[in-house]
């Protein structure tokens, strides 16, 4: 088949892009696959995908972006006929195309009017709706009155076996601050928790915060670094793949707090919709202590391969219980590795091909 892939955020290359470019890579094993994007930026996207995400797009081609706002509806419709199927990452929008359309949602879209005649008309042309987690599915199905399919993201593990485990607590996530000045990934909250633990007697442990940051986030990045002064806290900005896996490989505990102190029923988009970094950490044997919200609940089996927490007291106590009990930490570390394997790329490709066939 001739398949087109569209992701409106290829200039950022975060978790959603890892998902969509993995879709392209998997389907290219058996089909002719094209990415809709500015062809002048093709080399840049290919290089960034390999360097930042570890995804080789050598078997994938590029095609002019038929979803560009400058492209007329008539032209888009006509060009879409050249494809047997299109996989479209939605930011809440649903396009009209002249071929089989698979719409993928990475997050809830509570601001969309799912009952409008226009939305219903567009949905009638959609072959399948696919979500990245049951958390996302719950809100998408309710909003659009559909029965979407869940395809968990693929997670490739690249543990550095030469790196020794250290007394390190790790968090990995992009740095994004909303209009109210709140950190989406709650890096500031985790820094405050760690500082309090140190003030209460924690010794010989470090916190590493790895962030993906853009120029406009410079002020927020500087604020995190200012908060960290005087404590064993390191903020790493935009690491290479090698540096990222070195951080995973040396860590013992993984923290995640996205969605903390948010009304997630009213604003579910503020939760972690899946949690690729949590799986990456678990795959290297790092024990997760993560918030009991969003997609995290689908990854971590509480008390078996990590801990889920509901408030900052639990967050602190469950972290301390691991630090005080190396035997428990070791047991959970092994279980975390086992759990991570159900999110493999092989599983992702196999399930994807069952959806798009």
C-alpha positions as CSV (number, residue, x, y, z in Angstrom):
1,X,0.0,0.0,0.0
2,X,0.9,3.7,-0.4
3,X,0.5,5.3,3.1
4,X,0.8,8.9,4.1
5,X,1.7,10.1,7.7
6,X,1.0,13.5,9.1
7,X,2.2,15.0,12.4
8,X,1.9,18.7,12.9
9,X,4.6,18.9,15.5
10,X,7.7,17.5,13.7
11,X,9.6,20.6,14.6
12,X,9.5,19.7,18.2
13,X,10.2,15.9,18.2
14,X,8.8,14.9,21.6
15,X,6.8,11.7,22.6
16,X,4.1,12.2,20.0
17,X,6.6,12.4,17.3
18,X,8.4,9.3,18.5
19,X,5.1,7.5,18.2
20,X,4.2,8.8,14.7
21,X,7.7,8.3,13.3
22,X,7.7,4.8,14.7
23,X,4.4,4.3,12.8
24,X,6.2,5.4,9.6
25,X,9.2,3.1,10.3
26,X,7.1,0.1,11.1
27,X,4.7,0.4,8.1
28,X,7.7,1.0,5.8
29,X,8.8,-2.6,6.3
30,X,6.0,-3.7,4.1
31,X,4.5,-0.6,2.4
32,X,5.5,2.6,0.6
33,X,5.4,5.3,3.3
34,X,5.5,9.0,2.9
35,X,5.6,11.8,5.6
36,X,3.7,15.0,4.7
37,X,6.1,17.8,5.6
38,X,8.1,20.7,4.1
39,X,10.5,18.9,1.8
40,X,13.1,21.6,2.4
41,X,13.3,20.4,6.0
42,X,13.5,16.7,5.1
43,X,17.2,16.4,5.9
44,X,16.7,18.2,9.2
45,X,13.8,15.9,10.3
46,X,15.7,12.8,9.3
47,X,18.8,13.8,11.2
48,X,16.9,14.9,14.3
49,X,14.8,11.7,14.3
50,X,17.9,9.7,14.4
51,X,19.9,11.8,16.8
52,X,17.1,12.7,19.3
53,X,14.7,9.8,19.0
54,X,16.9,7.0,17.7
55,X,14.6,6.4,14.7
56,X,16.0,5.6,11.3
57,X,13.8,7.0,8.5
58,X,16.0,5.9,5.6
59,X,13.1,3.7,4.2
60,X,10.6,6.5,4.5
61,X,10.0,9.1,1.8
62,X,8.8,12.7,2.1
63,X,5.8,14.3,0.3
64,X,4.7,18.0,0.1
65,X,2.5,18.8,3.1
66,X,-1.1,18.6,1.9
67,X,-2.2,19.6,5.4
68,X,-0.5,23.0,5.2
69,X,-3.0,25.8,5.8
70,X,-2.0,27.2,2.5
71,X,-3.3,24.1,0.7
72,X,-6.9,24.4,-0.4
73,X,-9.4,21.8,0.7
74,X,-10.0,20.8,-3.0
75,X,-6.2,20.3,-3.6
76,X,-5.8,18.3,-0.4
77,X,-8.7,16.1,-1.3
78,X,-7.4,15.5,-4.8
79,X,-3.9,14.7,-3.7
80,X,-5.1,12.4,-0.9
81,X,-6.5,10.1,-3.6
82,X,-2.9,9.1,-4.4
83,X,-2.7,7.2,-1.1
84,X,-4.4,4.0,0.0
85,X,-4.4,5.3,3.6
86,X,-3.4,8.3,5.7
87,X,-2.5,8.2,9.4
88,X,-3.1,11.6,11.0
89,X,-2.0,12.8,14.4
90,X,-4.8,15.1,15.6
91,X,-4.4,18.3,17.6
92,X,-8.2,18.2,17.9
93,X,-8.9,18.7,14.2
94,X,-10.2,16.0,11.8
95,X,-9.4,16.6,8.1
96,X,-11.5,15.6,5.1
97,X,-9.6,13.4,2.7
98,X,-10.4,11.2,-0.2
99,X,-8.9,7.9,1.2
100,X,-9.0,5.8,4.3
101,X,-8.2,7.9,7.3
102,X,-6.8,6.7,10.6
103,X,-6.9,9.5,13.2
104,X,-4.6,9.2,16.2
105,X,-5.1,11.0,19.5
106,X,-2.3,11.5,22.0
107,X,-4.4,13.4,24.5
108,X,-8.0,14.3,25.4
109,X,-9.6,17.1,23.4
110,X,-12.2,18.5,25.8
111,X,-12.4,21.8,24.0
112,X,-13.8,20.2,20.8
113,X,-17.6,20.1,20.3
114,X,-18.0,16.4,19.5
115,X,-21.7,16.8,18.9
116,X,-21.5,19.4,16.2
117,X,-22.8,18.3,12.7
118,X,-19.4,19.3,11.2
119,X,-17.5,17.0,13.6
120,X,-20.0,14.2,13.0
121,X,-19.6,14.5,9.3
122,X,-15.9,14.4,9.4
123,X,-15.9,11.4,11.7
124,X,-18.1,9.5,9.2
125,X,-15.1,9.5,6.8
126,X,-12.7,8.1,9.5
127,X,-11.8,4.4,9.2
128,X,-10.5,4.1,12.8
129,X,-9.7,6.2,15.8
130,X,-6.5,5.1,17.6
131,X,-5.4,6.3,21.1
132,X,-2.1,5.9,22.9
133,X,-3.7,4.7,26.2
134,X,-7.0,3.8,27.9
135,X,-6.8,7.0,29.7
136,X,-6.9,8.9,26.4
137,X,-9.5,6.5,25.0
138,X,-11.9,7.2,27.9
139,X,-12.1,10.9,27.1
140,X,-11.9,10.6,23.3
141,X,-14.7,8.0,23.2
142,X,-16.9,10.1,25.5
143,X,-16.3,13.3,23.5
144,X,-16.6,11.9,20.0
145,X,-19.0,9.0,20.7
146,X,-16.7,6.5,19.1
147,X,-15.1,3.2,20.1
148,X,-11.4,3.9,19.6
149,X,-8.6,1.3,19.6
150,X,-5.7,1.5,22.0
151,X,-2.2,1.1,20.6
152,X,0.4,1.7,23.3
153,X,3.6,3.6,22.2
154,X,6.7,1.6,21.3
155,X,9.5,1.9,23.8
156,X,13.1,0.9,22.7
157,X,15.5,0.3,25.6
158,X,19.2,1.1,25.3
159,X,20.6,0.5,28.7
160,X,24.3,1.3,29.0
161,X,25.6,-1.9,30.7
162,X,29.0,-0.3,31.5
163,X,27.4,2.4,33.6
164,X,27.1,1.6,37.3
165,X,24.0,2.2,39.3
166,X,24.3,5.2,41.6
167,X,22.2,6.9,44.4
168,X,20.3,8.9,41.8
169,X,16.7,9.9,41.5
170,X,15.8,10.8,37.9
171,X,13.1,12.6,36.0
172,X,12.9,13.0,32.2
173,X,10.5,15.3,30.5
174,X,10.0,18.4,28.3
175,X,10.0,21.8,29.9
176,X,6.7,23.5,29.2
177,X,5.1,26.3,31.3
178,X,1.5,27.2,30.7
179,X,-0.1,30.7,30.6
180,X,-0.4,30.7,34.4
181,X,3.3,29.9,34.9
182,X,2.8,26.3,36.0
183,X,5.2,23.6,34.9
184,X,3.3,21.0,32.9
185,X,5.7,18.2,34.0
186,X,5.9,19.6,37.6
187,X,9.7,19.7,37.6
188,X,9.5,22.5,40.2
189,X,7.4,20.3,42.5
190,X,9.9,17.5,42.4
191,X,12.8,19.8,43.2
192,X,10.9,21.1,46.2
193,X,10.2,17.5,47.4
194,X,13.8,16.5,47.1
195,X,15.0,19.6,48.9
196,X,12.7,18.9,51.8
197,X,13.9,15.3,51.9
198,X,17.5,16.6,52.1
199,X,16.5,19.1,54.8
200,X,15.0,16.3,56.8
201,X,18.2,14.2,56.7
202,X,18.5,12.5,53.3
203,X,22.2,12.1,52.5
204,X,24.3,10.8,49.6
205,X,21.5,11.0,47.0
206,X,21.2,13.2,44.0
207,X,18.3,14.3,41.8
208,X,18.8,14.6,38.1
209,X,16.2,16.5,36.1
210,X,16.5,16.0,32.3
211,X,14.5,18.4,30.2
212,X,13.8,19.0,26.6
213,X,13.8,22.8,26.4
214,X,13.4,25.4,23.6
215,X,14.7,28.9,23.5
216,X,11.4,30.4,24.8
217,X,11.7,28.2,27.9
218,X,15.0,29.7,28.9
219,X,13.6,31.7,31.8
220,X,11.9,28.6,33.2
221,X,15.0,26.6,32.8
222,X,17.0,29.2,34.7
223,X,14.4,29.3,37.4
224,X,14.8,25.5,37.9
225,X,18.5,25.8,38.2
226,X,18.2,28.7,40.6
227,X,15.9,26.6,42.8
228,X,18.4,23.7,42.8
229,X,21.4,25.7,44.1
230,X,22.9,24.3,47.3
231,X,21.5,20.8,46.9
232,X,22.6,17.7,45.0
233,X,20.4,18.6,42.0
234,X,21.5,18.6,38.4
235,X,19.4,20.0,35.5
236,X,20.4,18.6,32.1
237,X,19.2,20.4,29.0
238,X,18.5,18.7,25.7
239,X,20.8,15.7,26.1
240,X,22.0,13.5,23.2
241,X,20.6,9.9,23.1
242,X,23.9,8.7,24.5
243,X,23.7,11.1,27.4
244,X,20.0,10.3,28.1
245,X,20.6,6.6,28.3
246,X,23.6,7.2,30.6
247,X,21.3,9.0,32.9
248,X,18.7,6.2,32.9
249,X,21.4,3.6,33.4
250,X,22.9,5.3,36.5
251,X,19.6,6.1,38.2
252,X,18.0,3.9,40.9
253,X,14.6,5.7,41.3
254,X,12.4,7.4,38.7
255,X,10.0,10.2,39.6
256,X,7.0,11.5,37.7
257,X,4.5,14.1,38.9
258,X,2.6,15.4,35.8
259,X,-1.0,16.1,36.8
260,X,-0.3,16.8,40.4
261,X,-2.7,19.4,42.0
262,X,-4.8,19.6,38.8
263,X,-8.5,19.0,38.1
264,X,-8.0,16.1,35.7
265,X,-11.7,15.4,35.2
266,X,-12.1,19.0,34.0
267,X,-8.7,19.2,32.3
268,X,-7.5,15.7,31.6
269,X,-5.0,17.0,29.1
270,X,-2.9,18.2,32.0
271,X,-2.1,14.6,33.0
272,X,0.5,12.3,31.5
273,X,-1.4,10.7,28.7
274,X,0.9,7.6,28.7
275,X,4.4,7.9,30.0
276,X,7.2,6.8,27.6
277,X,9.9,8.0,29.9
278,X,8.6,5.9,32.7
279,X,8.8,2.8,30.6
280,X,12.3,3.7,29.4
281,X,13.4,4.1,33.0
282,X,11.8,0.7,34.0
283,X,13.4,-1.0,31.0
284,X,16.8,0.0,32.4
285,X,15.9,-1.3,35.9
286,X,15.0,2.0,37.5
287,X,12.1,1.7,40.0
288,X,9.3,4.2,39.3
289,X,7.6,6.3,42.0
290,X,5.0,8.1,39.9
291,X,1.7,9.9,40.4
292,X,-1.4,7.7,40.4
293,X,-3.0,9.5,37.4
294,X,-3.3,9.5,33.6
295,X,-1.5,6.7,31.7
296,X,1.0,6.1,34.6
297,X,-1.6,3.7,36.2
298,X,-1.5,1.6,33.0
299,X,2.3,1.2,33.2
300,X,3.1,0.7,36.9
301,X,1.7,-2.2,39.0
302,X,1.6,-0.6,42.4
303,X,3.8,-2.4,44.9
304,X,5.1,-4.9,42.3
305,X,7.3,-3.1,39.9
306,X,7.1,0.4,41.3
307,X,4.9,2.7,43.4
308,X,1.9,5.0,42.6
309,X,1.3,8.0,44.9
310,X,-1.7,10.3,45.5
311,X,-0.2,13.1,47.5
312,X,3.2,14.5,48.4
313,X,3.3,12.6,51.7
314,X,2.9,9.3,49.9
315,X,5.4,10.5,47.3
316,X,8.0,11.1,49.9
317,X,7.3,8.0,52.0
318,X,7.4,5.6,49.1
319,X,10.6,7.0,47.9
320,X,12.2,6.7,51.3
321,X,10.9,3.1,51.7
322,X,13.0,2.2,48.6
323,X,16.0,4.1,49.7
324,X,16.0,2.3,53.2
325,X,15.4,-1.2,51.7
326,X,18.0,-2.1,49.0
327,X,16.6,-5.6,48.8
328,X,13.1,-4.3,48.0
329,X,14.7,-1.9,45.5
330,X,16.5,-4.8,43.8
331,X,13.3,-6.9,43.6
332,X,11.2,-4.1,42.1
333,X,14.0,-3.3,39.7
334,X,13.9,-6.8,38.2
335,X,10.1,-6.7,38.0
336,X,10.2,-3.2,36.3
337,X,12.4,-4.7,33.5
338,X,9.9,-7.5,33.0
339,X,7.0,-5.1,32.9
340,X,8.6,-2.8,30.4
341,X,8.8,-5.5,27.7
342,X,5.1,-5.5,27.0
343,X,5.6,-2.0,25.5
344,X,8.3,-3.2,22.9
345,X,8.5,-2.0,19.4
346,X,7.9,-5.5,18.0
347,X,4.6,-5.5,19.8
348,X,3.8,-2.1,18.5
349,X,4.5,-3.0,14.9
350,X,2.5,-6.2,15.1
351,X,-0.5,-4.5,16.6
352,X,-0.3,-1.5,14.2
353,X,-0.3,-3.8,11.2
354,X,-3.4,-5.5,12.5
355,X,-5.1,-2.1,12.5
356,X,-3.8,-0.8,9.2
357,X,-4.1,-3.7,6.8
